[in-house]
Amino acid sequence: VEWNFTTAAAVDTTPPAVPGQAPADGETNVGTDTVVTVTYSEDLDASTVTASTIQLRDASNTLVGRTVTYDAASRTATLTPNALLAEGETYAVRVRTGITDEAGNALAAQVEWNFTTAAAVDTTPPAVTGQAPADGETNVGTDTVVTVTFSEDLDASTVTASTIQLRDASNTLVGRTVTYDAASRTATLTPNALLAEGETYAVQVRTGIQDLAGNALAAQVEWNFTTAAAVDTTPPTVTGQAPADGATGVATGAVVTAVFSEDLDGATVDTSTFELRDSGNSLVSADVGYDGVSRTATLSPLTLLVAGETYTARLQGGTTGSVIRDVAGNALASDVEWTFTTAEAVDVTPPAVTGQVPADGASGVSTGTSVTAVFSEDLD
């Protein structure tokens, strides 16, 4: 007689474990369209693998909408987000203890790990958001440096003397050093020598400059500035005057003029700084004006001058009182004086006989008498 029997299988008391997951713990640059997979050490009770027992949370601990499925053949659960994940965000996966194997053994402890999605792909070119000196600025110091501020972090290796240039008015490159400060996103161009005075310069920021993602400046950026002109410390001088010094026979209706070596401050040319006096030192009443085009001051007497009179013209200079100044404020170094003499009055009166000998109608005149006539003025 023979028969068979089978002993009871060993009772399974071992909880399932998670030997594999994707993305891996700490993984970065994960695609925003990723799914999360969890592989188990043994067959699970599929009914316990749900969106409640496998969760995904964002950096603010908010649950991500998801679908969870389980593939018994590979013992793998798959969590599929309902939408693309956010760029550059850290997410936490939580596999909870509600998951059990076929014997009813629950996961011993919650399993949790993190991954980070890839940052947004930067396709935006950098831009220039500030510059100094400003476009069109004038009176810039000859010791200036040029600064350029950018909208985003740059690849410092692309910020060089080739990509940021300075050119003078003849388009000649200015020797320079270029540095870049990442903290302020600012490039600084330092000329190797003082710039020329009164010169217009062009700054050129070229398209070789790139941001950290390799995006180049969209177009060359260019602007101009002008350095301050040389400081004028030269006083004006008188280069010509009329009537000339020592002139004689000057018409009594003459005006007096003085020509200067440079442009004057017209407000300083008036009757207090340009005057005419006669031989008795009396001031001649006159109008005074200045023509900037010809750099000429003109004194016009209000009445005819006296014939045969010597006059003195004076331009006021020096360091005190009312003086003639150029447009930079430099005063005529000292008084300038010259003299001239007007023509004598024209004699239009005919001479007359004021006496004669013998007298008209005289009788008994000696036969040896000389006849004389006396005139009213000198004769030729």
Buried (B, 14 or more C-beta within 10 A) or exposed (E): EEEEEEEEEEEEEEBBBBEEBBBEEEBBEBEBEBBBBBBBBBEBBEEBBBBEBBBBBBEEEEEBEBEBBBEEEEBBBBBBBEEEBBEBBBBBBBBBBBBBBEBEBBBEEEBEBBBBBBEEEBEEBBBBEEBBBEEEBBEBEBEBBBBBBBBBBBBEEBBBBEBBBBBBEEEEEBEBEBBBEEEEBBBBBBBEEEBBEBBBBBBBBBBBBBBEBEBBBEEEBEBBBBBBEEEBEEBBBBEEBBBEEEBBEBEBEBBBBBBBBBBBBEEBBBBEBBBBBBEEEEEBEBEBBBBEEEBBBBBBBEEEBBBBBBBBBBBBBEEEEEBBBBBBEBBBBEEBEBBBBBBEEEEEEEEEEEEEEBEEEEEEEEEEEEEEEEEEEEEE
